[in-house]
Amino acid sequence: MNELDKKIKKYFPGRAVQKDLVNAINEIVPKGVIECLLGLQCVTDDEASIQTGIKNVKAILRKNYVNRKEAILMRSNIKEKVIFKVIDKISVSLNEKEDAYEAT
């Protein structure tokens, strides 16, 4: 790792991502999502920690990313568990008639 890379990691932790690690995640997920997760999990130059971070990112994606084919199953899980982490585009609006928030 050169001096510039060290400074970038020091002053921008969690925001600097090694682009070559994005290809190590073979998931059908937007690259921005993968880069964000890698920025949180792989902020070191230690190879063992990076491999652990990649495994963590893959686990997070398997557990929380909603594939369009699994949307109905995910809705059921959310209804049953009430609180559920999801990586997807969600919008929330107020249903004034029911006086409740609704997510789409």
C-alpha positions in Angstrom: 0.0 0.0 0.0 1.5 3.3 -1.0 1.5 6.6 1.0 -1.6 8.0 -0.8 -3.6 4.9 0.0 -2.6 5.1 3.6 -3.7 8.7 3.9 -7.0 8.0 2.1 -7.8 5.2 4.6 -6.8 7.3 7.5 -8.8 10.4 6.6 -11.8 8.8 4.9 -12.5 5.6 6.9 -15.5 3.8 5.6 -15.6 5.9 2.5 -12.6 4.6 0.6 -13.2 1.2 -1.0 -10.9 -1.1 -2.8 -12.7 -1.5 -6.1 -11.1 -4.9 -6.8 -13.0 -6.2 -3.7 -16.3 -5.5 -5.4 -15.6 -8.2 -7.9 -15.0 -10.7 -5.0 -18.7 -10.3 -4.1 -20.5 -12.4 -6.8 -24.0 -11.2 -5.9 -26.7 -9.6 -8.1 -26.7 -6.4 -6.1 -26.1 -2.8 -7.1 -22.4 -1.9 -6.9 -23.1 1.0 -4.6 -24.6 -1.3 -2.0 -21.6 -3.6 -2.2 -19.2 -0.6 -2.0 -21.0 0.8 1.1 -20.9 -2.5 2.9 -17.2 -3.1 2.0 -16.5 0.4 3.3 -17.9 -0.6 6.6 -16.4 -4.1 6.8 -13.0 -3.9 5.0 -11.3 -0.7 6.2 -7.9 -2.3 6.8 -4.9 -3.5 4.8 -4.6 -6.8 6.7 -5.5 -9.6 4.3 -7.1 -11.8 6.9 -9.3 -9.0 8.1 -10.3 -8.2 4.5 -11.3 -11.9 3.8 -13.4 -11.8 7.0 -15.0 -8.6 5.9 -15.9 -10.1 2.5 -17.5 -13.1 4.3 -19.4 -10.6 6.5 -20.6 -8.6 3.5 -21.8 -11.8 1.8 -23.7 -12.9 4.9 -25.3 -9.5 5.2 -26.5 -9.6 1.6 -27.8 -13.1 1.9 -29.8 -12.2 5.0 -31.0 -8.7 4.1 -31.0 -8.1 0.4 -34.4 -8.6 -1.2 -34.3 -10.2 -4.7 -37.4 -9.3 -6.7 -38.3 -13.0 -7.0 -38.4 -13.2 -3.1 -40.5 -10.1 -2.5 -43.7 -11.9 -1.4 -41.7 -14.1 1.0 -40.0 -11.1 2.4 -43.3 -9.3 2.9 -44.5 -12.3 4.9 -41.4 -12.3 7.0 -41.8 -8.6 7.7 -45.5 -9.1 8.7 -44.6 -11.9 11.1 -41.6 -10.4 12.7 -42.6 -6.7 12.7 -39.0 -5.6 12.7 -36.9 -6.8 9.8 -33.7 -5.4 8.2 -34.0 -5.0 4.4 -31.5 -3.7 1.8 -33.8 -2.3 -0.9 -35.5 0.9 -2.0 -38.3 1.6 0.4 -40.6 4.6 0.7 -42.8 5.3 3.7 -46.0 7.4 3.7 -48.7 8.3 6.2 -52.1 6.7 5.6 -54.2 9.4 7.2 -57.4 7.3 7.2 -55.7 4.5 9.2 -53.4 7.0 11.1 -50.5 4.6 10.4 -47.3 4.6 8.4 -47.1 2.3 5.3 -43.9 1.2 3.6 -43.7 0.4 -0.1 
